[in-house]
Amino acid sequence: MNMNLDFSFFTGSLFTNFILKGLIFSFQLTLIAMIGGIAIGTLLALMRLSGKRWLVMPAAAYVNVLRSIPLVMVILWFFLLIPLLLGRPLGAEVSAIITFTVFEAAYYSEIMRAGIQSVAKGQVHAGYAVGMTYAQCMRLVVLPQAFRNMLPVLLTQTIILFQDTSLVYAIGAYDLLKGFEVAGKNFNRPVEAYLSAAILYFIICFSLSMLVRQLQKRIAIIR
């Protein structure tokens, strides 16, 4: 089998515009889903650790259900069901942002729960001893340490989140992979386009992984 690969089109300005548009949305989706997911996930983690059954049960159900369903199915569900509930379409990009935020919250929740549990209980008791309320103790003592302890894991999950953004291809959202697909069709070089996409995903994710590893070493030294 003879394959004549030609990557010369890769440097063209038109090709770059296709890719840049998708890359910007992939980064935006990752950033929004990370911030929203960590915020919701932290709330879910606190609910599960509250010891109150009426808070523990719904939070546990939320986390366990979403962690048991493939992400692509959740993406399709939200894309098809939200317009039916609202009576109007939201668009693939908005639907993807909502889906990823809701889905990733389940994973960030488990990370934050482990981080909160890693803080020594003696510090919590010390906070109560000086007159802090539960909310003050969590906000001023526990959560700052939990975030620091779990920061490398949170960032690793974010790298996985960035990789998963390629699944919005299923609903037609214009992400990085979609940009490569469009460029490949326009230049009649689909094989080169998909190979280039794989290389770019690898470069981005590997570089971020190296940064997380360095951060993990620094946090270990602080401890």
ZAMARGU-4260 file (C-alpha; in steps of 0.2 Angstrom, whole numbers, plus 5000, padded with zeros to 4 digits):
<rodrens>
0) 5000/5000/5000 | 5007/5016/4995 | 5003/5032/5004 | 5009/5049/4998 | 5007/5060/5013
5) 5008/5078/5010 | 5008/5090/5025 | 5013/5106/5015 | 4995/5113/5016 | 4997/5113/5035
10) 5006/5130/5035 | 4993/5139/5024 | 4984/5153/5032 | 4967/5146/5028 | 4971/5129/5036
15) 4977/5139/5051 | 4960/5148/5053 | 4951/5132/5052 | 4961/5125/5066 | 4962/5141/5077
20) 4943/5142/5078 | 4941/5124/5084 | 4956/5126/5096 | 4949/5142/5104 | 4932/5133/5107
25) 4941/5117/5114 | 4950/5128/5127 | 4935/5138/5131 | 4925/5122/5134 | 4939/5115/5145
30) 4941/5131/5155 | 4922/5133/5158 | 4919/5115/5162 | 4934/5115/5174 | 4928/5130/5184
35) 4910/5125/5184 | 4914/5107/5188 | 4926/5111/5202 | 4913/5123/5210 | 4898/5110/5208
40) 4910/5096/5213 | 4916/5104/5229 | 4897/5107/5234 | 4893/5089/5230 | 4908/5083/5240
45) 4903/5094/5255 | 4885/5086/5254 | 4892/5069/5254 | 4903/5072/5269 | 4890/5082/5279
50) 4883/5066/5287 | 4865/5071/5284 | 4856/5058/5274 | 4845/5071/5265 | 4861/5078/5258
55) 4871/5063/5256 | 4858/5053/5246 | 4855/5065/5231 | 4874/5069/5230 | 4879/5051/5230
60) 4865/5047/5217 | 4871/5061/5206 | 4889/5056/5206 | 4886/5037/5204 | 4874/5039/5190
65) 4885/5051/5179 | 4901/5041/5183 | 4892/5025/5176 | 4886/5032/5160 | 4898/5035/5144
70) 4901/5054/5141 | 4895/5053/5123 | 4878/5046/5128 | 4876/5061/5141 | 4881/5073/5127
75) 4868/5066/5115 | 4855/5066/5129 | 4858/5084/5134 | 4859/5089/5115 | 4842/5081/5112
80) 4832/5083/5128 | 4836/5101/5133 | 4828/5109/5118 | 4813/5098/5121 | 4812/5105/5139
85) 4815/5123/5135 | 4805/5123/5119 | 4820/5130/5109 | 4837/5124/5103 | 4852/5130/5112
90) 4865/5126/5099 | 4879/5112/5099 | 4892/5123/5108 | 4880/5129/5122 | 4874/5111/5125
95) 4892/5105/5125 | 4896/5118/5139 | 4882/5113/5150 | 4885/5094/5147 | 4903/5095/5151
100) 4901/5105/5167 | 4887/5094/5174 | 4897/5078/5169 | 4914/5083/5175 | 4907/5089/5192
105) 4904/5071/5196 | 4923/5067/5194 | 4929/5083/5202 | 4918/5079/5217 | 4927/5063/5221
110) 4944/5071/5219 | 4938/5085/5231 | 4930/5073/5243 | 4947/5063/5244 | 4956/5080/5247
115) 4945/5085/5261 | 4947/5069/5269 | 4966/5070/5268 | 4966/5085/5280 | 4969/5080/5297
120) 4954/5080/5308 | 4964/5088/5322 | 4964/5104/5312 | 4945/5104/5311 | 4943/5101/5329
125) 4956/5115/5332 | 4945/5126/5322 | 4930/5122/5332 | 4940/5125/5348 | 4943/5143/5343
130) 4925/5146/5339 | 4924/5143/5321 | 4907/5137/5313 | 4907/5122/5301 | 4906/5134/5286
135) 4921/5145/5292 | 4931/5129/5296 | 4928/5122/5279 | 4932/5139/5270 | 4947/5144/5280
140) 4955/5128/5286 | 4950/5113/5276 | 4946/5118/5258 | 4963/5128/5255 | 4973/5113/5261
145) 4962/5101/5251 | 4964/5111/5235 | 4983/5112/5237 | 4984/5093/5241 | 4972/5089/5226
150) 4979/5102/5213 | 4989/5090/5203 | 4975/5077/5202 | 4962/5091/5198 | 4974/5097/5183
155) 4976/5079/5177 | 4957/5077/5176 | 4957/5094/5167 | 4969/5086/5154 | 4957/5071/5152
160) 4943/5084/5150 | 4952/5093/5136 | 4954/5076/5127 | 4936/5072/5130 | 4931/5088/5121
165) 4934/5079/5105 | 4917/5070/5108 | 4907/5085/5105 | 4911/5080/5087 | 4895/5069/5089
170) 4883/5084/5090 | 4892/5094/5077 | 4900/5107/5088 | 4915/5116/5080 | 4930/5110/5091
175) 4948/5106/5087 | 4944/5089/5079 | 4930/5097/5069 | 4942/5110/5063 | 4955/5097/5057
180) 4940/5088/5048 | 4934/5103/5039 | 4952/5107/5034 | 4955/5090/5028 | 4939/5090/5017
185) 4943/5107/5010 | 4961/5103/5005 | 4956/5085/5001 | 4969/5078/5013 | 4959/5069/5027
190) 4972/5057/5032 | 4985/5071/5034 | 4972/5081/5044 | 4968/5067/5056 | 4986/5063/5059
195) 4990/5081/5062 | 4976/5082/5074 | 4983/5067/5084 | 5000/5075/5084 | 4993/5092/5091
200) 4983/5083/5104 | 4998/5074/5110 | 5009/5089/5110 | 4996/5099/5121 | 4992/5085/5133
205) 5010/5079/5135 | 5016/5097/5138 | 5002/5100/5151 | 5006/5083/5159 | 5025/5088/5161
210) 5019/5104/5169 | 5008/5095/5181 | 5022/5083/5186 | 5033/5098/5190 | 5019/5106/5201
215) 5017/5089/5210 | 5036/5089/5214 | 5034/5107/5221 | 5019/5103/5232 | 5028/5088/5238
220) 5043/5099/5244 | 5031/5111/5253 | 5024/5097/5262
</rodrens>
